[in-house]
Amino acid sequence: MSEVMKPQGAIMRSVLTLVFALFVGGAQATCLSEIGAKKSRTLVKQCITISPATHPPCNAQNDCDLIRSEIERGCRLNAPDPAPKFCAPYLKTN
């Protein structure tokens, strides 16, 4: 792929992501705007710590529920091992 195509590909991905977000139900609030910098930073750190994904959604620009669901998934996958303390609420059974 030529160097010229790389920025165009990134722009196209951004446009497609925006179109998809609008199609699915409008632009979602970011975690940063929903709960503020300090709390969203904590969620992002927890997500990065526990997520087994190679490209996890651990970004304050994503929806908080998406970040929390990734934390829960990581905590449940890690459950047999001593899980970090922040996993406790995610491991409670309903």
C-alpha angles and dihedrals in degrees: 000000000000123000089247092060096051096071090043090053091051091049091048091051090050092049092047091049091051093047090049092050092050092046093050094054115305132291112323122226113253121242087241092058093040101052106007136249101292097047094041090049089054092050092048092050091049091048093050090047097053107026116108091196122113090220105023122184090244097139128118089224089068125081114278091233090057091051092046092049090053090049090050092049091050092046092050092048090049094043099110090056120063100283122212114266091251088066094067097091091046093052097052112114118235 
